[in-house]
Amino acid sequence: MFDIEPGSPEHGVQQLAAHVADDVLRPRAAELDRRGGFPTDSLAALSAAGLMGIAVPRELGGLQAGALAYSLAVTELAHACAATTVALCVNNMVAEVLAHFGTPEQRSVHVPKLCNGEHVVGAFALSEAGAGSDPAGMRTRARRTDRGWVIDGSKLWITSGSDAGLFVVWAKTSDDPGTRGISTFLVPGDTPGLSRGKPEHKLGLRGSTTCAIEFASCEVGPDALLDEVGRGFRVAMMALDGGRIGIASQALGIGRAATMAAAAWTRDRYGERDVPQGVSFALADSAMELDAAALLTTRAAWLKTTGQPFSHQASMAKLMASERAFAACNRALAMMGPEGQDCDGVVERLFRDVRVTMIYEGTSEVQRVVVSRDIARRFEDAR
Ligand SMILES: Cc1cc2nc3c(=O)[nH]c(=O)nc-3n(C[C@H](O)[C@H](O)[C@H](O)COP(=O)(O)OP(=O)(O)OC[C@H]3O[C@@H](n4cnc5c(N)ncnc54)[C@H](O)[C@@H]3O)c2cc1C
């Protein structure tokens, strides 16, 4: 699209991510997809490189490089292995949410461990059966006791649920209507009463474990509460706004990898002969659409980095990047004929991996709800 200024912190982080992607993630991606499971060693390498807390303050163990550096790094990593990258994205989101909302003690105890790999990785436990797009419908409850809180309920589809050392968990703490009775808790992975389901068998991202998490009389101390009682919905939405920049960037990496694979295949297939216009136009469309999505993603990341509101811009970026990356993977697969769907080729994996970027951290329909609500509000304000 365009090169980030050499010598800038963003460029440094992008280069670092590109090196780790080439040296660690790309050589392992196909095998990780084939056997499934959790990418323990790759995540340790990402921690060692400092990429598990890219926008986290330096004093808490992060790189303090901002959302634009984060976005560029995620795109490089997802280009190599989207499955490992989603674990990194969720960890960065959890570390940032703690750095923002945590007490000084919560921050100093947990954030460095999320950045250096001591927690292995962080998990974000919001969704439940029937309560993903609509968190108001959640049934998990947290009851206050003399010694802290007791959590009961179950969460579904939790990324890295099999291995996470720390969970950020949302639970109802009152019967207040809508999202007002939701609070946020920090639950270490070894807390008695927390159990992890078997990883789901998924279409894509097979090297990322996605599990149900059960809380059965799960007792945590008073210091487990993150932010104030009843303010959990706000915490979750702020986390997801930033998370959507990560998923937009992940989708861009996948879409670009598919487009590059198709371009290389086209060069080999046609050599010196003319490439049929239907094929070259498809490549042009993918390149143009992914660049447009990258510009939206860069805008959202820049707004976040500079402390400006960025919620609907993050939704626009995620919606556009995930849908255009899906189209790019689909075109790449079509262009390559039977080789596109060959399970020994890269495009087949990218095609499966990209689909979920339109689902998690808010489906495409939910992003349209966010954007249209914001347009309606701005229209009202302008009247
Ligand atoms: C691989 C994977 C990893 C995940 N990781 C995590 C994680 O780490 N943490 C976590 O908390 N969750 C995670 N999720 C859950 C994910 O965020 C939710 O599945 C997603 O937000 C959709 O919510 P839902 O499951 O309730 O689906 P539903 O809301 O029931 O959606 C079903 C359909 O209805 C549509 N729909 C719903 N509401 C509206 C509306 N208002 N307007 C228009 N259409 C609507 C949706 O767009 C969708 O097409 C993960 C999911 C997957 C597949």
PDBQT file of the ligand as one rigid body, heavy atoms in Angstrom, charges set to zero:
ROOT
HETATM    1  C1  LIG A 401     -13.247 -19.246  16.368  1.00  0.00    +0.000 C 
HETATM    2  C2  LIG A 401     -13.998 -18.369  17.321  1.00  0.00    +0.000 A 
HETATM    3  C3  LIG A 401     -13.316 -17.752  18.361  1.00  0.00    +0.000 A 
HETATM    4  C4  LIG A 401     -14.009 -16.966  19.288  1.00  0.00    +0.000 A 
HETATM    5  N1  LIG A 401     -13.332 -16.415  20.338  1.00  0.00    +0.000 NA
HETATM    6  C5  LIG A 401     -14.025 -15.779  21.312  1.00  0.00    +0.000 A 
HETATM    7  C6  LIG A 401     -13.356 -15.298  22.484  1.00  0.00    +0.000 A 
HETATM    8  O1  LIG A 401     -12.135 -15.444  22.655  1.00  0.00    +0.000 OA
HETATM    9  N2  LIG A 401     -14.100 -14.705  23.450  1.00  0.00    +0.000 N 
HETATM   10  C7  LIG A 401     -15.452 -14.534  23.337  1.00  0.00    +0.000 A 
HETATM   11  O2  LIG A 401     -16.054 -13.993  24.256  1.00  0.00    +0.000 OA
HETATM   12  N3  LIG A 401     -16.099 -14.949  22.224  1.00  0.00    +0.000 NA
HETATM   13  C8  LIG A 401     -15.422 -15.566  21.217  1.00  0.00    +0.000 A 
HETATM   14  N4  LIG A 401     -16.083 -16.028  20.095  1.00  0.00    +0.000 N 
HETATM   15  C9  LIG A 401     -17.521 -15.826  19.996  1.00  0.00    +0.000 C 
HETATM   16  C10 LIG A 401     -17.924 -14.806  18.958  1.00  0.00    +0.000 C 
HETATM   17  O3  LIG A 401     -17.484 -13.526  19.319  1.00  0.00    +0.000 OA
HETATM   18  C11 LIG A 401     -19.446 -14.874  18.801  1.00  0.00    +0.000 C 
HETATM   19  O4  LIG A 401     -19.764 -16.154  18.283  1.00  0.00    +0.000 OA
HETATM   20  C12 LIG A 401     -19.971 -13.813  17.858  1.00  0.00    +0.000 C 
HETATM   21  O5  LIG A 401     -19.845 -12.549  18.455  1.00  0.00    +0.000 OA
HETATM   22  C13 LIG A 401     -21.442 -14.055  17.482  1.00  0.00    +0.000 C 
HETATM   23  O6  LIG A 401     -22.232 -14.139  18.621  1.00  0.00    +0.000 OA
HETATM   24  P1  LIG A 401     -23.259 -15.348  18.827  1.00  0.00    +0.000 P 
HETATM   25  O7  LIG A 401     -22.428 -16.586  18.882  1.00  0.00    +0.000 OA
HETATM   26  O8  LIG A 401     -24.145 -15.048  19.968  1.00  0.00    +0.000 OA
HETATM   27  O9  LIG A 401     -24.094 -15.432  17.503  1.00  0.00    +0.000 OA
HETATM   28  P2  LIG A 401     -25.500 -14.755  17.207  1.00  0.00    +0.000 P 
HETATM   29  O10 LIG A 401     -25.534 -13.380  17.793  1.00  0.00    +0.000 OA
HETATM   30  O11 LIG A 401     -26.562 -15.690  17.610  1.00  0.00    +0.000 OA
HETATM   31  O12 LIG A 401     -25.430 -14.610  15.651  1.00  0.00    +0.000 OA
HETATM   32  C14 LIG A 401     -26.113 -15.444  14.715  1.00  0.00    +0.000 C 
HETATM   33  C15 LIG A 401     -26.422 -14.627  13.485  1.00  0.00    +0.000 C 
HETATM   34  O13 LIG A 401     -27.366 -13.583  13.821  1.00  0.00    +0.000 OA
HETATM   35  C16 LIG A 401     -26.869 -12.324  13.399  1.00  0.00    +0.000 C 
HETATM   36  N5  LIG A 401     -27.281 -11.253  14.313  1.00  0.00    +0.000 N 
HETATM   37  C17 LIG A 401     -27.224 -11.269  15.660  1.00  0.00    +0.000 A 
HETATM   38  N6  LIG A 401     -27.647 -10.084  16.166  1.00  0.00    +0.000 NA
HETATM   39  C18 LIG A 401     -27.962  -9.298  15.100  1.00  0.00    +0.000 A 
HETATM   40  C19 LIG A 401     -28.447  -7.968  14.962  1.00  0.00    +0.000 A 
HETATM   41  N7  LIG A 401     -28.709  -7.180  16.017  1.00  0.00    +0.000 N 
HETATM   42  N8  LIG A 401     -28.675  -7.498  13.697  1.00  0.00    +0.000 NA
HETATM   43  C20 LIG A 401     -28.422  -8.270  12.612  1.00  0.00    +0.000 A 
HETATM   44  N9  LIG A 401     -27.957  -9.542  12.695  1.00  0.00    +0.000 NA
HETATM   45  C21 LIG A 401     -27.722 -10.052  13.916  1.00  0.00    +0.000 A 
HETATM   46  C22 LIG A 401     -25.351 -12.489  13.426  1.00  0.00    +0.000 C 
HETATM   47  O14 LIG A 401     -24.726 -11.533  12.609  1.00  0.00    +0.000 OA
HETATM   48  C23 LIG A 401     -25.192 -13.913  12.923  1.00  0.00    +0.000 C 
HETATM   49  O15 LIG A 401     -25.236 -13.920  11.525  1.00  0.00    +0.000 OA
HETATM   50  C24 LIG A 401     -15.408 -16.775  19.144  1.00  0.00    +0.000 A 
HETATM   51  C25 LIG A 401     -16.090 -17.379  18.068  1.00  0.00    +0.000 A 
HETATM   52  C26 LIG A 401     -15.401 -18.157  17.171  1.00  0.00    +0.000 A 
HETATM   53  C27 LIG A 401     -16.160 -18.811  16.045  1.00  0.00    +0.000 C 
ENDROOT
TORSDOF 0
